[in-house]
Each structure stands twice: as structure tokens, then as C-alpha cells.
Amino acid sequence: MLKSTINYMLVYIPNLLTGFLATIAGYFAPIKGMAIVMLTAIIIDLILGVWASRTTGEGIKSKKLWRTGYKILIALIIVHLLYSVDKEMGISGINTAKIGALIITGWEIWSIFESAAVISDHPAFRMLKKYMENKVKEKTGIEIENEL
């Protein structure tokens, strides 16, 4: 009896877990493109951030690399939660998951611009960074450099 129960668990529990994971993946399939773009921006920011740190002679700290892992996990949780809220609560007209992904991705792109300015010291990246700083200050009154 015990042997048959153990065999049953070894055969069917993995099948149940696989079915559960497939159900979750199917539920969130409509936002996979948003998640991929967001993750790509975070990974590019990580790569360019490491490159910029090496360019300036700053060390690369394990703590900062771990923060990227946490950032990826938290960003995915936020966007997936916003998608669930949109879908299950019938919110139409405002796609909060896209807005959340756009904010997170936009912030990563900002960081990519900063790293590109450090790496290349090209005037285009410095001007673009300054332009974005001025636009944010003009629209919100917030000075980004003071907030970072």
C-alpha cells in the first residue's frame, strides 16, 4: 500500500505541478511581449552599467548585481499583478499593466542613457540626458540629479 502511494505521488505530483505552471503561463501569455521588453531593458542596463563602472575605474560590487536580480523579480511581479487587476476587475480603457511596464522600462532606458554618456562621452548622449532632465524638471518640478 505504501509503495503504491509513493509511486502514485512520484508519477502524478510532477504532472500536477506541470499543469499548474502551464495554466499560469497561459494566463499571463498576453503580456509576454511587455515582460520581454522590460527584462531586455533591465539586462542591457546591467551590462552597460558594469561597462560604465569599469570605464570610470569603480569596482563592480556583488551587492549591486544582486539588486538587479531583485529588480527583475519585483518588476515582473508588479506588471503581472497589474495585468491581473486589469483582467479580473474588468478595468477597460486604461491598461495599467502597460503603464507600469512603460514606467519601469522608461526608467531603465534613462539609466542606459546615463551609462552610454559615461562609456562614450559622446555629446549626443550628454545632450539627450540633459534634455530629459530639463523636461522632467519642467513638467514635474523635480530635479532628477538631486533625487538619485
C-alpha positions as CSV (number, residue, x, y, z in Angstrom):
1,M,0.0,0.0,0.0
2,L,2.7,2.5,1.0
3,K,4.8,1.6,-2.1
4,S,1.8,2.2,-4.4
5,T,1.1,5.5,-2.7
6,I,4.7,6.6,-3.1
7,N,4.7,5.5,-6.8
8,Y,1.5,7.5,-7.3
9,M,3.0,10.6,-5.8
10,L,6.2,10.3,-7.9
11,V,4.2,9.9,-11.1
12,Y,1.3,12.3,-10.6
13,I,2.6,15.2,-8.5
14,P,5.0,16.3,-11.2
15,N,2.2,16.2,-13.7
16,L,0.0,18.3,-11.4
17,L,2.9,20.8,-11.0
18,T,3.5,20.9,-14.7
19,G,-0.3,21.5,-15.3
20,F,-0.3,24.3,-12.7
21,L,2.7,26.0,-14.3
22,A,1.2,25.7,-17.8
23,T,-2.0,27.3,-16.5
24,I,-0.1,30.2,-15.0
25,A,1.9,30.6,-18.2
26,G,-1.3,30.6,-20.3
27,Y,-3.0,33.2,-18.1
28,F,0.0,35.6,-18.5
29,A,0.7,34.8,-22.1
30,P,-0.9,38.0,-23.4
31,I,1.8,40.2,-21.6
32,K,4.8,38.1,-22.5
33,G,5.9,40.8,-25.0
34,M,5.8,43.5,-22.4
35,A,7.7,41.3,-19.9
36,I,10.4,40.5,-22.6
37,V,10.9,44.2,-23.5
38,M,11.1,45.1,-19.8
39,L,13.6,42.3,-19.0
40,T,15.7,43.2,-22.0
41,A,15.9,46.8,-20.9
42,I,17.0,45.7,-17.4
43,I,19.6,43.3,-18.7
44,I,21.0,45.9,-21.1
45,D,21.1,48.4,-18.3
46,L,23.1,45.9,-16.2
47,I,25.6,45.2,-19.0
48,L,26.1,48.9,-19.7
49,G,26.2,49.7,-16.0
50,V,29.0,47.2,-15.5
51,W,30.8,48.6,-18.5
52,A,30.4,52.2,-17.3
53,S,31.8,51.2,-13.8
54,R,34.8,49.6,-15.4
55,T,35.3,52.7,-17.6
56,T,35.4,55.0,-14.6
57,G,37.5,52.6,-12.5
58,E,34.8,51.9,-10.0
59,G,34.6,48.4,-8.8
60,I,31.7,46.1,-9.6
61,K,30.0,45.0,-6.4
62,S,28.2,41.8,-5.9
63,K,25.5,43.7,-3.9
64,K,24.7,45.8,-7.0
65,L,24.4,42.7,-9.2
66,W,22.0,41.1,-6.7
67,R,19.9,44.3,-6.8
68,T,19.4,43.6,-10.5
69,G,18.0,40.2,-9.7
70,Y,15.6,41.7,-7.1
71,K,14.7,44.4,-9.6
72,I,13.8,41.8,-12.2
73,L,11.7,39.8,-9.8
74,I,9.9,42.9,-8.4
75,A,9.3,44.3,-11.9
76,L,7.8,41.1,-13.1
77,I,5.6,40.8,-10.0
78,I,4.3,44.4,-10.4
79,V,3.5,44.0,-14.1
80,H,1.8,40.6,-13.7
81,L,-0.2,41.9,-10.7
82,L,-1.3,45.0,-12.7
83,Y,-2.3,42.7,-15.6
84,S,-4.4,40.5,-13.2
85,V,-6.1,43.6,-11.7
86,D,-6.9,44.8,-15.2
87,K,-8.3,41.5,-16.4
88,E,-10.1,40.3,-13.3
89,M,-11.6,43.6,-12.2
90,G,-12.8,44.5,-15.7
91,I,-10.9,47.7,-16.0
92,S,-11.2,48.9,-19.6
93,G,-9.8,51.9,-21.3
94,I,-6.7,52.1,-19.0
95,N,-4.2,49.3,-19.4
96,T,-2.3,49.7,-16.1
97,A,0.0,46.7,-16.9
98,K,1.3,48.6,-19.9
99,I,1.6,51.8,-18.0
100,G,3.6,50.0,-15.3
101,A,5.8,48.3,-17.8
102,L,6.4,51.6,-19.6
103,I,7.4,53.3,-16.4
104,I,9.8,50.6,-15.4
105,T,11.3,50.3,-19.0
106,G,11.5,54.1,-19.3
107,W,13.5,54.3,-16.1
108,E,15.8,51.6,-17.4
109,I,16.3,53.4,-20.7
110,W,17.1,56.6,-18.7
111,S,19.8,54.6,-16.9
112,I,21.1,53.2,-20.2
113,F,21.5,56.8,-21.5
114,E,23.5,57.7,-18.3
115,S,25.8,54.7,-18.8
116,A,26.2,55.4,-22.5
117,A,27.2,59.0,-21.7
118,V,29.8,57.7,-19.3
119,I,31.1,55.0,-21.7
120,S,31.3,57.0,-24.8
121,D,31.4,60.6,-23.5
122,H,29.6,61.4,-26.8
123,P,27.9,64.8,-26.9
124,A,24.6,63.2,-28.2
125,F,24.2,61.1,-25.0
126,R,25.1,64.0,-22.7
127,M,22.7,66.3,-24.6
128,L,19.9,63.7,-24.5
129,K,20.4,63.2,-20.8
130,K,20.3,67.0,-20.2
131,Y,17.2,67.4,-22.4
132,M,15.4,64.7,-20.5
133,E,16.4,66.2,-17.1
134,N,15.1,69.6,-18.3
135,K,11.8,68.1,-19.5
136,V,11.2,66.3,-16.2
137,K,12.0,69.4,-14.2
138,E,9.7,71.5,-16.5
139,K,6.8,69.1,-16.2
140,T,7.2,68.0,-12.6
141,G,9.4,70.5,-10.9
142,I,11.7,67.6,-9.8
143,E,15.4,67.8,-10.3
144,I,16.4,64.2,-11.2
145,E,20.1,64.6,-10.2
146,N,19.0,65.7,-6.7
147,E,16.6,62.7,-6.4
148,L,19.1,60.0,-7.4
